């Protein structure tokens, strides 16, 4: 309610309070006085209103009388009445005419009676026309003529105004009179009687008395005429019920004060109400007010008497004054209390203010703290997230990561590092790096240099030397590649190191194998080339020897033996070249389904005849699918070589075990092999011995040609290389498992097929004669010359060419004569494939025997796919082999 | 011989006419309509729907249970319209033996009862009372008589004033025929005009004539219509009565009317009708209308 400026001084505060109090008093005083005077004014207004109400009624009544006068004046001046008087003046007799005038006047009265109504009743109680002598000419209500006559004097004394009469029954009538003038002379009067009762009914329409409604309050209106007071009969009846003189006096509109002085209410002033004491209908003292209003045009007054409380509440001003005084006092008390309260409130407010400020500050500080805490939390969270991210990152790194502090002690390891070192982070944490990171040189087997020490000393990143082998806790050795870097803080200070390394053992092995493969391939190519050339030479030797043998006579036995010896040695030399070719995968090879179990059994049969009986041969042929596609001879040689090596390794006694089983090689295995293995279903042939084993370091070399551990002359060093080549040539693989003095096991892998085995085809040793034209295309003169001679001896017509181009030209020129072409694959200018294509384009039906010092390779297979008339013979070939093949081809023509 | 022949012939015509008329009560009821013959005459018959006689006959038709039909006619032919025999002008006589179609059952139009008329018609009970008065302009020096209480003396007094005065009367045979009242013997200069009754009063105050005779009802109307312009000097006739007229062979109808009239007079119905059209007349002879 009251608010004070907290910065006010006590003096100012007191002045404020005093000012408020004074203002309050002034306001209250103003309020009281204005309210009192308002009430007084309202009382006056009420009186005025009541007086005005009565004045209105008086005016209404005045107008009413005026209208009635007009009614009668109209009649008086009307033709009907005038014509009567005229007729009368003309001495018309009633018998003859004048009566008619009376009738007409009577009709007019009747009409007036019917048309002028009040409350649906006729206003006029009576209408009469008098002549100047007072004789009744026409009387609408034809009765009581004597009464009218007796009052004629009074009547005729009234010229222009109304007069009041009351009849014998004291009913009270008001007469309205209108003179009839003729020739400036009053010749008669038209008089209308109106019952006052009817007027009062009209005037007091809402008067509860007249309406028959009884109320506790006494209120009525009286009509005063001269000294005559007219009250409505019902009012009279009510007043007459009370015996007190007050009521009796009211009947006369009189009042007697305490001094018995009479006051005629009909004579009171019309300006101000007359207030007097009286009795209510319940005989209680009441104040009354009387108002009088005079009608302007008539000697009539209306007097209204009413209980004062109906108009005003006399005590209202006083009551209001008291009420307001009380309210004001209450207000002042409230003000006082409020002021006192506000002082306390002021102090409290000040304290509250201060505490609010502090609260605000605290809140602000709290908010700041909260923000800071929130920030820190977020920072911590971020740090944790970063830490977690770092951990996850480290853990996700595929390489091993070890970080150390400035002293080289391990601070962190990721799981890869744990795996490779064999130490858990808990074991390694805090240890010196070398205790965990144990590395040696794979070649020298000496301790590797400490990378951490180098980093800490130099402050630079380092890479460890190649051939670094990490020895895990359990002794597992792994080839690793690693690098280390220093760790600097934001200030650039060296605070630690981080070592990153990975296991490259597989890669190393792969690289080694790749190198080995490339080496073997290079050696193979070299060997193949040497073998090819050598075979060509051998072909010449064998061919010439066979030719010579053919020309020698039968009795030249020694010569025959010498020639046979030459052929035999040449064949032996050819077998060596075969091995080389086998290694180089260029030897003669046929592809037929072969049951490897049969190969093994045949080979074992051979071995049993050649090895020491003390060596036990054990077979475990468990493979369900032993059929492979390949060359039976080469495959047998491979097993034979392995068997011979095993025999040699076991010296006096032992067990040679040959076992088979089917295996499924997956991509993972195939990918780490140096051979071009494809995943699939294989037969694994294991040849194991219990011999002296092969040191691990020699494992890589044993398949190289001419590598042998045997003494000079005890081996060519081509056996295992041949085996290697044979397996590779058959899309297979070989691996060794051996340790010194621990025996050796060779695992051979060959892809199995589902075809059944067919019988091997054997060549006849007899030379077959034939006829037809044969074109020999070979760049080796020896081969070409020898072959030509052999064929001629066999009865053929022979054409020859020394390269592909000549061969094509020779065929073009002699194609009608040439039935068969013997075509070498490896030739200068135009090789065998090109020559074939050229000849084929000339004659797609041409029969061709392809020769080569290499095995039946893919190119030959591709050519054979184009033409069914193509067959292959490997150099060096026997004449009988060739003659048989030629005979077969030409027979088919 | 000739007179007997004429008499027989007359009677024959009468009977024939009567036969042709067929207007008695049964016939009226059978026909279902009461044909009321009326000539315009003051407030007795203002038009086909207004007039004292119109309302009287309407009530009579209602009494009979038949429709009412107002048959317009004029005073010159009204008798023939009832009897079927032409009469001379307004004369209700039997001088012309000429047939004419019967157009009505009853004449009720302020027809005054005169003896000579009874030759050819039969009156019902009187329904109105009247008298012939002498009127003059209000500014005439002729003064109304003072009633002596004896009508004959009053009539003589009036007639004595007529010498040398121009007098307007109506057609012969009518109630305003001056000759009916021997006014020609008064020395008055009689002028017969075929005027409407409404013109008689204006004729005197317009100085067309000094005096005029007019029946009382019309005098009263004239006094109301022109108040202060005419004055009544006095009577020139005895009291006269008016009554509806029927054919001689319509006795049942006539009697029925008499019964009807008695009833409505007793009930005060007829009083109201008279007050409506002739209030002054009613007041002049109230007993007649109430009795």
Interface residues (C-beta under 8 A of the other chain):
Chain A: X79 X80 X82 X83 X86 X87 X90 X91 X92 X93 X94 X95 X96 X97 X99 X100 X101 X102 X103 X104 X106 X107
Chain B: X133 X138 X143 X144 X145 X146 X147 X154 X219 X220 X223 X224 X227 X228 X231 X232 X233 X234 X235 X279 X280 X282 X283 X284
